[in-house]
Amino acid sequence: MNEGENIADAAVRENDAMSEIQDVPGLPRVLLIGDSISIAYTLPVRALLQGKANVHRIPVNGENTAFGREQLDHWLGDAKWDVIHFNFGLWDAKYKIEETQVSRETQVSRESYAQNLAEIARRLRAGCARVVFATTTPVPPVLEPPERRFDSIPERNEIAIEVMKQNGVAIDDLYTAILPRQEELRREKDVHFTEQGSSFLAQSVAQNIEHQLSAK
């Protein structure tokens, strides 16, 4: 598990969110792509869309956009997807740690983040007409450990939204949705959310997926 994760957030066998599902014939197929935040909202999204869609997710933590570009073909496979809901952001924005010092360099620069997102968006759109990007959720001002720091999430989200507009990708603004309730719904000094917080995010994810399915 990565920093701050518990079983609900982690790409581990003990987490039911990571289990492969069997499709219910006749229902549309949905794919969730993302990091630990998306892992935690996978099960509540499946519950909200039960009987409406087969909700799959990638079998790993999606990490950053560089990893996403490398793995995308594998994640998509040969299957037909009716809606793809994806996010990359936290891992990209995290500052590197050099020994115990915080570097000025992020895991993925803003320029590379935009370029990677544009390529991912194009590749997703090439195989699926209905694609949704979820903005990156807020980061608290104080984190544990204190060396764990991130580039500006609002500014990164602005970059991502502009890329998505240019590529015809819909936006699920999870950042704005949870911002007023972040103190209540996230774990203390962490980027991850409580069970209630993940259920709150799942409502927005499920609503956006349903909207895309109804627009087909």
N, C-alpha and C positions, 0 to 999 in steps of 0.2 A: 504494500500500500504506500501511497505517496503522502507527503506532509498534510496533516489535518484530516485525512480520510478515515472513515470508519467503514464497516462492512457495507452499508447502504450506498456508499460513494465509490467503492473500489471494484476494480475489474478482477474479482476473485470468484472461485467456484462456489463459495458459500453464499454469494449474492444471487438471488433468484433473477435479478434483472439481467444477468449475463447468460441465462439459460436460453438455449435455442427453442423457438416455438414452432408448433405445427400449424400451418395455415388452416383456417376454416374456409372450405370451398365457397366461392362466390363473393367473398369479401375483398375489398381493395387491400393492397399491400403497401405498408408504410415503413420507411427506414429512418431511424434516429441515428445521427452521427454527432459525436461530441465527447467531452471529457468527463470528469467525475461529477460535474453538476448535472449533466444529462443522464449519467448512470443513475443518479439518485431520483430523477423524476421519471425514469422509464416505467417502473411498475405502476405508479398512479396514472400515467398516461394510458397504459394498457387497460387499466380498470375503467377509466372514463370512456374509452373507445371500444369496450367489449361489445361484440355484436355489430360493430360498425366498421371495424378495420382490423387487419392482422398487423400488429405493431412489432416490428423487428428492431434490433439495434446492432451496431457493429460489435464484434466479440471482444473488443479491447477498449482501453481508454484512448480516445482519439488524439490526445496530446495537442501538438501545435500544427500549424499549416504545412510546415515542411514535411512532417510525418504524414499528414493527410494526403499530400500530393503523391508520396511514395506508395501509400497503401490503398488509394482510392479505387483502383481497378479491382483489387482483391475484395474490398468491402462491397462493391456494387455487384460483382459476380456477373452471371448471365441472366439473372432474374429480372422480371419486369417490376418496376416500382411505380406506384400511382402517385405517391407523395414522398418527398425526401425533406426532412427537417434537420438542419445541421447548424453547428456552431464551432468556431475556433476563436480563441481570444486570450484566455487566462494564461495558458502556457506560453503563448507568443509574447505576452507583455511582461512576463516575469524577468526580473534582473538576474544576471548571472552572479554567482558567488565565487570569488577567487580567494581560496583559503577561508578566512572568516570575514572578509571584506566584501561589501556590495560593489559590483562593477557598474560602470555607467552604461554597459552594453546589455541589451535585452536578449532573451533567447532568440527572438526573431525581430529584426528591425521594422520600423513602421513601413519603410519602402518595400521590404520583402513581404511583409504581412499583406499589403495591398496587392502585390503581384501574385502571391500564392493564392489569395482569396479569389482573385479574378480567374485564375486558371481552374481552380476547384469549381467555381460557379459555372464556368463554361462547360466543363466536363459533366457536371451534374445535369445541367440543362439539356445537354446533347442526348441524354438517355431518359430524361424524365421531364414532362411538361410542367409539373407542379413542384416547385422547390421553394423552401422557406428557410431564411437565415434568422437565427436567434441572436440578438445582441448579447454581449457579455455582461454578466451580472456584477453588481458593485463589489468593490474591495474595501474592507474597513481600514481606517487610518492607522490602527495599531494591530500588528499581527504577531503571532508566536510561531516560530522564533522571530526575534526582531530583525534578523538579516533577511527575512522573507519579504521582499518588496516588489512592487509592480509599477510599470509605466501607467500613465493616465488612462483609465478605462473609458471615460467619456470621450476623450479624443480618439482613442482607438476605435470606439464604436462609430464615431463620425466617419472615419476612413472606411470602415466596413459597410456602412449604410450607403455611402456614395458608390462603392464598388458594386453593391447589389442592385442599386438603381440602374447602373450602366449595363447590367447583365440580365435585367428583367426578373430578378429574384424578389419574392415577397419578404417582408420583415415581420418578425415576431419580437416586439420590443420588450424582452424580459427585464432589461435594465430599468426602464421607466416603470414597468409594472410593479416591481418589488422594491424600488428605491424608497418610497414612503414608509415601508414596513420592514426595512432591512434589519434594524436593530432588534426587532421583535422576532424575526424569522430566521436569522442566521446564528450559527454557533459562535461563541465568544472568541474574539480575536482570530477569526478564521474566515476563509472565503466560502466555506461550505455552509449548507443550511440545515436546519432542523428537519425532522420529518414533516412538520407542518409547513415549513418553507418550501420543501420540495413538492408537496402537494399543491401549494399555491402556484408555483411555477408550472406544474403539470396542467393546471386549468387553462392557462394561456396557450401552452403547447397544443393541447387537445382541441381547443377552440380554433386555433389557426389551421390545424390539420383538417378539421371538419369543414372549415370554410373552403379550403382548397378542394376537398372531395366534392362538395356541393357545387362548386364552380365548373366542374368537368363537363 
